[in-house]
């Protein structure tokens, strides 16, 4: 199962973790894993390369783990810009699970209102 944990403070997303293989199909042809990975990696690319925000990113390919958290020193505008990408990620994962109810066997989404 792929676990997606989104961390919030108030209504703002401060980061997320994605871990595990979905088990939907064989490694290398698993479209569920591919979809979640693409969404998560796109957020990291947007934060780091487009917005230039220097998020704290940890990747462990061997253990199928990606973590991305906002740097605590962001200015208000930077933080606001980051929310667009992070909330789009959250909504995209939610819509993926709503669109195909059977995917809940393969992907678990948790929203945590706490500091990681």
N, C-alpha and C positions, 0 to 999 in steps of 0.2 A: 504494500500500500504506500502511496505517496502522501506524506503529511505536509500540509501547508499551514504554517502558523504566522498569523499577522499580529503584530504588536502595536497597540494604540495607547496614546496618552490623550485623554479627553476624546475628541472625535478625529484626532490626527494620527496618521500612521507614522510610526517611527522606524519600522523595519519589518523584515519577515525572514523566516526560515523555510526552506523546502528540503525534504529529505525522503529517501527511500524510492524504490522502484514500484510502479503501480501494480505490476503483475497482470496487466490487461492482455499483454501479448509477449512474445519473446523479446529479449533485449536486442535492440537494433531495429526492431519493427513495431515497437510499442507506441502507438499514436497518442495515447493518453499521457505517457511520460514525456513524449516529444512536445505536446501542447503546453503542459505545465512548465517544462524547462524553457521553452521559447518565450513564454510570457515572463517568467522570472528573469531570464537573462536580458530580455529587452528593457526591463526596468533598470537593471544595473547599467546597461549601456547608456540609457538615457540620462541617468543620474550622473554617471562618471564622464561620459564623452560629449554629451550634448549640453547638459546644464553645468558641467565642470564642478560638481559639488563634493567630490572626494568622499563618497560613502565608504563605510567599513564593510568590505566584501570578503567573505571566506568561502573557498570552494574546495571540496574534497570529492573529486570525480570517482575515486575508488569506492567510496561509501555513499555515493549519490547524495551529496549535501551541498546546499548553497545557502548562504546567509548574507543578508544585505541590510545594513542599518545606517540611518542618517548620522552624519557627524553632528555632535552636540553644539558646535560653534557656528551653525548656519545663521545667517541674517534672516529677518522676517520674510523678505521677498524670495529668498532662496528656498526657505522652508515651504512657503506657499506654492512655489513652482514644483517642488518635489512631490507635494500632495497630489498633484494632477496625475503623475505617473503611478504613484503608489495606490491611489484610490481606483485608478483604471485597472491595475493588476487585481485588486480585491474584487471588483465588479466582474472582471473577466472570468476569474475562477468561479465565482458564484454562478454566473450565467452558464458556464460549462456544466456545472453540476445540476442546475435547474433544467437545462436543455436535454439532458440525458440522465434520468433518475438512476439508471443502473450503474453509472459511474461512481456513485457513493460507495460502492464496494471496493473501489480502486483509489479514490482520492478522499482524504479527510481534510476539511478546512476548519481551522480554529481561529477565532479572534480573541486575543487576550488583552484585556485592559490593564496592563501592568508593564513595568519596565523590565526589559530583558537583561 
